[in-house]
Every structure is written in C-alpha cells, then in structure tokens.
C-alpha cells in the first residue's frame, strides 16, 4: 500500500516536553467527513489536495476498517485514503484469520468493496508486523478514533516496523486549515505523541512511491 508520510492536542491528552500522554480510545467513530478545525501541535504542513480528499470521503477510517473486516475477518494493519483509478478509495491491509495478508480497496463514499486480493509476497517481510499485531492492545480503528479526537480527519494509519526498534502505529491527519500532521501511537499501551517535525524515518522515504 502506498503510504503518504506528510502527516492538536487531544481533549484528554497533556502536552509535556514534546510528548503527549496516553489517550483512552473513544468508543465512538469520527462522525461525518469534515476535518476537525482544532490546531495541531508541532509537525503540520499544508496540503490542499489531501484536504479535498478528506472532505470528499464519506467513510471514516474506523468505518473503513470495519468494512474491510466484514469482508475479511482478521486484524487491520493499515488504512490509506487515496485518489486512485476507481476514484476516491480506502486501501486497507488485513492479516486474515486464515493467516494470509489481504489487500482490500473500498469506495470512500459507500464502503463498498471494489477489489480484494491476497498479498503473495514473502511472509518473512511481515514477521515483525505480524508479531506486533498479535500483541497489540490498540487496533487500527481504535487508534484512528483516538487521533481524530482533536487532531482532524484521519487519512492514513499504518503499523510501521521498517525503521524503528519496535513497531508503532503511524497516523496521518489533516485539519480544516489544510495542515497535515503525523502522530505516533504505541500499539501495546495506546500512548500517543506527535512525531518530530523531521525525523530519520522521513530521510529514508525518498523514492518509495
């Protein structure tokens, strides 16, 4: 799945020395598609195209996760809102109960499944990701709800294990002013913090897309 890492303060979060303490996962989804206009701390940059996509989507990230799991029961490892050839879609990665990795494309306005296929890649590439999903207390939908509380509309959620000692949920949001923000959530504790304005992960991004 293509990832956009051009990713404020949550109502229950406390900002201290550049970090945000753990935020309890809300039980309610982010209603509607309009981004929350709350100012986000730290790492935002403007993107009018992504703002248009966020406004156009009628399906939220938690709703996309639920629709994908209805099609393929298992655990969601990634969500990405994207303007693709079928139109505006959610690309969802699921580790199915069958032990296989599934890639599901959903219509971002209706949640209808447009495409579904099995990732035929080497499972060794997903070893740490699989282990992180098995031990995670915070799932993709819950992380998206947490991030949406005061941080805007969630456009991407990814369990990243490529450039860190431990896997972490990376969440991208966009606020009504068009500013994008990246948040990091510990999959084991649910602790949420804003990502640095420029970190080593971004340095390794060049040429992936």
Secondary structure as GFF3:
##gff-version 3
##sequence-region A 1 209
A	DSSP	beta_strand	15	16	.	.	.	ID=ss1
A	DSSP	beta_strand	19	20	.	.	.	ID=ss2
A	DSSP	beta_strand	45	46	.	.	.	ID=ss3
A	DSSP	alpha_helix	48	56	.	.	.	ID=ss4
A	DSSP	alpha_helix	61	71	.	.	.	ID=ss5
A	DSSP	beta_strand	74	84	.	.	.	ID=ss6
A	DSSP	beta_strand	87	96	.	.	.	ID=ss7
A	DSSP	beta_strand	101	107	.	.	.	ID=ss8
A	DSSP	beta_strand	113	118	.	.	.	ID=ss9
A	DSSP	three_ten_helix	123	126	.	.	.	ID=ss10
A	DSSP	alpha_helix	127	135	.	.	.	ID=ss11
A	DSSP	alpha_helix	140	151	.	.	.	ID=ss12
A	DSSP	beta_strand	153	160	.	.	.	ID=ss13
A	DSSP	beta_strand	168	174	.	.	.	ID=ss14
A	DSSP	beta_strand	179	185	.	.	.	ID=ss15
A	DSSP	beta_strand	192	194	.	.	.	ID=ss16
A	DSSP	alpha_helix	200	203	.	.	.	ID=ss17
###
